[in-house]
Amino acid sequence: MARLVLLYLLWVGVTVSTVVHLQKRIIGGQTCGQNERQYHVKLSTDADGSSLHCGGSLVSNQWILTAAHCKYPGMYAVLGVHSGTKQVVEIKDPPVIFTDKDENNNDRIHDLMLLKLPSPTKIKPVGLPDCKSPQSTPPPKIGDKVQVAGYGATSAGPNNELVTGTSDTLQCLDIEVVDCQTLQNSLKTDDPRFYQTIIYQHWFCAKSPKVDICKGDSGGGVVYKDRIYGVVTFSGARRHAFVEPAAFMKICNESYLKWITQTVGVDAKCCIM
C-alpha cells in the first residue's frame, strides 16, 4: 500500500527523491553478454556516475528513453558502462515527458520521459519497432519472453524480501508476458486511488518464477527480438519479490511511438526497424 501511495504522490508533483523505492532492480538474472545492451544507460545523481538512480536506453545518437518517475534535479547519464568505455555526461536540457489531456482538459502525466544528450554519441541505439507494418516483427504477446536489464541487486532475502544492493555487471533476465488483469485487480483492491492515476496509461505485464525487477532499474528498456517494446514502470509488490507482475509502458501505443519519433526527430529514422 505504501508503495502505491507514494507513486500516486509522484504523479501529483512530489519529487522522485520521495519515491526512490519505486525504482527496480534485477533479481535472478545473469550477466549480460558483452555484445548485449550496449545502448543501456545508467542514470545517476552523482557527477562521477557512481550512484544508481534508474536505467534508460539510447533510442538515437542523442536521446535516452526512460521513465518519467525517474526525473530528478541534476541527472547524469553513464554511457558505455557495459562495454567498459564509461562516459559520464550531464543532462542539461529539460526532460521531455509525455502528457495528454483528460475529458476535463487537464494534463495527465504518462510514465515516459526523453532525455537529450548535449552532443551525439557513437554508441549504436536500440531499434524502435515499426508497429504497423505487416512486414515488421509483431509486438510481444502473452506467453512470449521479453528481456529487461539493470545494475541492481541480484538476489532477494531468505523470505524473498527485497534487499538493497547493486551489481558490478549489467544483469539481463528473460521474463514472460502475462495478462495484466491480475495486477489490475490487485491495484483496484489495494489502492483504488492510485489505480485511478494510472488507469489511462498504456502498459503490458510480465511475470516468471524466481525472477523479478526492483530498485534501480525503472526506466530500463524492455526488449523483444532486438527492438525496444517497453519501459520498466512499476511492480505490484513493494517488499517481496516474485509476488505480482511487473508493468511496462507499451511503446507500440500509437501516441507513445509518435511522440518518441517526433521528439527525437530525424535521428529516429536510423532506429525504426
C-alpha positions as CSV (number, residue, x, y, z in Angstrom):
1,M,0.0,0.0,0.0
2,A,2.8,2.5,0.9
3,R,4.5,2.0,-2.4
4,L,1.3,2.7,-4.3
5,V,0.5,5.8,-2.3
6,L,4.0,7.2,-2.9
7,L,3.7,6.6,-6.6
8,Y,0.4,8.4,-6.6
9,L,2.2,11.3,-4.9
10,L,4.7,11.3,-7.7
11,W,2.0,11.8,-10.3
12,V,0.7,14.8,-8.4
13,G,4.0,16.5,-8.3
14,V,6.2,15.2,-5.4
15,T,9.8,14.8,-6.3
16,V,11.2,11.5,-7.2
17,S,13.5,11.5,-4.1
18,T,10.5,10.6,-2.0
19,V,9.8,7.5,-4.1
20,V,13.2,6.0,-4.6
21,H,11.9,2.6,-3.6
22,L,9.8,2.6,-6.7
23,Q,12.8,2.0,-8.9
24,K,13.5,-1.6,-9.8
25,R,16.4,-4.0,-9.8
26,I,17.1,-7.3,-11.5
27,I,16.7,-10.4,-9.3
28,G,17.5,-13.9,-10.7
29,G,19.1,-12.8,-13.9
30,Q,22.6,-13.3,-15.4
31,T,25.4,-11.1,-16.6
32,C,24.5,-9.7,-20.0
33,G,26.7,-10.8,-22.9
34,Q,29.5,-8.4,-23.9
35,N,27.7,-7.5,-27.1
36,E,24.3,-7.2,-25.5
37,R,22.7,-3.9,-24.3
38,Q,25.4,-1.6,-25.5
39,Y,22.7,1.1,-25.6
40,H,21.8,0.6,-21.9
41,V,22.3,3.9,-20.0
42,K,22.8,4.1,-16.2
43,L,21.2,7.2,-14.8
44,S,22.9,8.7,-11.8
45,T,22.5,11.7,-9.5
46,D,26.3,12.0,-8.9
47,A,28.7,13.8,-11.2
48,D,31.1,10.8,-11.2
49,G,28.2,8.5,-12.1
50,S,28.8,6.3,-9.0
51,S,25.2,6.2,-7.8
52,L,22.4,4.1,-9.4
53,H,19.2,6.0,-9.9
54,C,17.5,4.5,-12.9
55,G,18.1,2.8,-16.2
56,G,17.4,4.1,-19.7
57,S,18.0,3.2,-23.4
58,L,19.6,5.2,-26.3
59,V,16.9,5.4,-29.0
60,S,19.0,7.7,-31.2
61,N,22.6,9.0,-31.1
62,Q,21.4,11.9,-28.8
63,W,18.2,10.8,-27.0
64,I,17.6,8.5,-24.0
65,L,14.2,6.9,-23.3
66,T,13.4,6.3,-19.7
67,A,10.5,6.5,-17.1
68,A,9.1,9.9,-16.1
69,H,9.2,9.0,-12.4
70,C,13.0,8.9,-12.8
71,K,13.0,12.7,-13.2
72,Y,15.5,14.2,-10.7
73,P,17.2,17.6,-10.5
74,G,20.8,17.2,-11.6
75,M,21.0,14.0,-13.6
76,Y,24.0,12.3,-15.2
77,A,23.9,9.6,-17.9
78,V,26.6,7.0,-17.8
79,L,27.1,5.8,-21.4
80,G,29.0,2.7,-22.5
81,V,29.2,1.4,-18.9
82,H,28.5,-2.2,-20.0
83,S,31.2,-2.1,-22.8
84,G,33.7,-0.7,-20.3
85,T,34.2,2.7,-22.0
86,K,32.1,4.6,-19.4
87,Q,31.5,8.2,-20.3
88,V,29.6,10.3,-17.7
89,V,27.5,13.1,-19.3
90,E,25.5,15.7,-17.6
91,I,21.9,16.1,-18.8
92,K,21.5,19.9,-19.3
93,D,18.3,20.2,-21.4
94,P,15.0,20.0,-19.6
95,P,13.4,16.5,-19.8
96,V,10.6,15.9,-22.2
97,I,7.7,14.0,-20.6
98,F,4.7,12.5,-22.4
99,T,1.4,14.1,-21.3
100,D,-2.1,14.3,-22.7
101,K,-5.5,15.7,-21.7
102,D,-8.3,14.1,-19.8
103,E,-12.0,14.7,-20.5
104,N,-11.8,18.0,-18.5
105,N,-8.8,19.2,-20.4
106,N,-6.4,18.6,-17.5
107,D,-2.9,17.4,-18.2
108,R,-2.2,13.8,-17.5
109,I,1.4,12.5,-17.0
110,H,2.4,9.2,-18.5
111,D,5.5,7.4,-17.2
112,L,7.7,8.1,-20.3
113,M,10.5,10.6,-20.5
114,L,13.1,11.5,-23.1
115,L,16.5,13.0,-22.1
116,K,18.7,14.8,-24.6
117,L,22.5,14.4,-24.5
118,P,24.5,17.6,-25.0
119,S,26.2,16.0,-28.1
120,P,25.7,12.9,-30.2
121,T,27.3,9.6,-29.1
122,K,28.8,7.0,-31.4
123,I,27.1,4.1,-29.5
124,K,24.5,2.3,-31.6
125,P,21.0,2.9,-30.3
126,V,18.3,0.2,-29.8
127,G,15.8,-0.1,-32.6
128,L,12.3,1.3,-32.2
129,P,9.6,-1.0,-33.5
130,D,7.6,-0.4,-36.6
131,C,4.4,-1.4,-35.0
132,K,2.1,-1.1,-38.1
133,S,4.0,-2.6,-41.0
134,P,2.8,-6.1,-41.9
135,Q,6.5,-7.0,-42.6
136,S,7.6,-5.9,-39.1
137,T,8.0,-8.2,-36.1
138,P,4.7,-8.3,-34.2
139,P,4.8,-6.9,-30.6
140,P,5.3,-9.5,-27.8
141,K,2.1,-11.3,-26.9
142,I,1.1,-13.3,-23.8
143,G,3.5,-16.3,-23.5
144,D,6.4,-14.5,-25.2
145,K,9.5,-13.7,-23.3
146,V,11.0,-10.2,-23.2
147,Q,14.3,-9.1,-21.8
148,V,15.0,-6.5,-19.1
149,A,18.3,-5.4,-17.7
150,G,19.8,-3.5,-14.8
151,Y,22.6,-2.9,-12.3
152,G,20.7,-3.6,-9.0
153,A,20.8,-6.4,-6.5
154,T,20.9,-9.9,-7.9
155,S,19.0,-11.8,-5.2
156,A,16.3,-11.5,-2.6
157,G,16.4,-12.1,1.1
158,P,15.8,-15.5,2.8
159,N,12.0,-15.0,2.7
160,N,12.1,-13.3,-0.7
161,E,12.4,-9.8,0.8
162,L,13.6,-7.1,-1.5
163,V,17.1,-6.1,-0.4
164,T,19.3,-3.1,-1.1
165,G,22.3,-3.7,-3.3
166,T,24.0,-3.2,-6.7
167,S,25.7,-5.3,-9.3
168,D,29.1,-4.6,-10.7
169,T,27.9,-6.0,-14.1
170,L,24.8,-5.4,-16.1
171,Q,22.3,-8.1,-15.4
172,C,19.8,-9.4,-18.0
173,L,16.8,-11.6,-17.5
174,D,14.0,-13.0,-19.6
175,I,10.5,-12.7,-18.3
176,E,7.2,-13.9,-19.7
177,V,4.5,-11.6,-20.9
178,V,1.2,-12.2,-18.9
179,D,-2.3,-10.8,-18.8
180,C,-2.4,-7.6,-16.8
181,Q,-5.7,-8.4,-15.2
182,T,-4.2,-10.0,-12.1
183,L,-2.1,-6.8,-11.4
184,Q,-5.1,-4.6,-12.2
185,N,-7.3,-6.4,-9.8
186,S,-4.6,-6.1,-7.0
187,L,-4.3,-2.4,-7.6
188,K,-8.0,-1.9,-7.6
189,T,-8.3,-3.7,-4.3
190,D,-5.2,-2.4,-2.5
191,D,-5.2,1.2,-3.6
192,P,-8.1,2.3,-5.9
193,R,-6.9,5.9,-5.7
194,F,-3.5,5.0,-7.1
195,Y,-5.2,2.9,-9.8
196,Q,-7.1,5.8,-11.0
197,T,-3.9,7.7,-11.6
198,I,-2.5,5.1,-13.9
199,I,-5.6,3.5,-15.5
200,Y,-5.3,5.8,-18.5
201,Q,-1.7,4.8,-19.2
202,H,-0.9,2.0,-21.7
203,W,1.2,-0.9,-20.4
204,F,1.8,-4.6,-20.7
205,C,2.8,-7.0,-17.9
206,A,5.3,-9.8,-17.3
207,K,6.0,-12.4,-14.6
208,S,8.1,-15.5,-14.3
209,P,9.1,-17.8,-11.4
210,K,12.2,-16.7,-9.4
211,V,13.0,-13.6,-11.5
212,D,11.9,-10.1,-10.7
213,I,12.7,-6.4,-11.0
214,C,13.3,-3.9,-8.2
215,K,15.3,-0.9,-7.1
216,G,17.5,0.8,-9.7
217,D,16.0,-0.4,-13.0
218,S,13.0,1.8,-13.5
219,G,13.2,3.3,-17.0
220,G,15.2,0.4,-18.4
221,G,14.2,-0.9,-21.8
222,V,12.1,-4.0,-22.3
223,V,13.5,-5.7,-25.4
224,Y,12.0,-8.3,-27.8
225,K,13.9,-9.5,-30.8
226,D,16.4,-6.6,-30.6
227,R,13.8,-3.9,-30.5
228,I,12.5,-1.9,-27.6
229,Y,8.8,-2.5,-26.9
230,G,8.6,-1.3,-23.3
231,V,9.9,0.8,-20.5
232,V,10.0,-0.6,-16.9
233,T,7.5,1.4,-14.9
234,F,6.3,-0.4,-11.7
235,S,5.6,-3.7,-10.0
236,G,2.6,-4.6,-7.8
237,A,4.7,-5.7,-4.8
238,R,7.0,-3.4,-2.7
239,R,8.5,-5.6,0.0
240,H,8.8,-9.1,-1.6
241,A,10.0,-10.4,-4.9
242,F,8.1,-12.9,-7.2
243,V,4.6,-11.8,-5.9
244,E,3.0,-9.6,-8.6
245,P,3.6,-9.0,-12.3
246,A,5.7,-6.0,-13.4
247,A,4.2,-3.3,-15.6
248,F,6.0,-1.9,-18.7
249,M,5.0,1.2,-20.7
250,K,3.8,0.0,-24.1
251,I,5.9,1.6,-26.8
252,C,3.7,0.3,-29.6
253,N,0.8,2.5,-28.3
254,E,0.3,4.8,-31.3
255,S,0.5,8.0,-29.3
256,Y,3.6,7.0,-27.5
257,L,5.6,5.9,-30.6
258,K,4.5,9.0,-32.5
259,W,5.7,11.2,-29.6
260,I,9.0,9.4,-29.4
261,T,9.8,9.7,-33.1
262,Q,8.6,13.3,-33.3
263,T,10.7,14.4,-30.2
264,V,13.8,12.5,-31.4
265,G,13.3,14.0,-34.9
266,V,15.3,13.0,-37.9
267,D,17.6,10.8,-35.7
268,A,14.8,8.3,-35.3
269,K,15.0,7.3,-38.9
270,C,18.1,5.4,-38.1
271,C,16.4,3.4,-35.4
272,I,13.0,2.3,-36.6
273,M,13.2,-1.3,-37.7
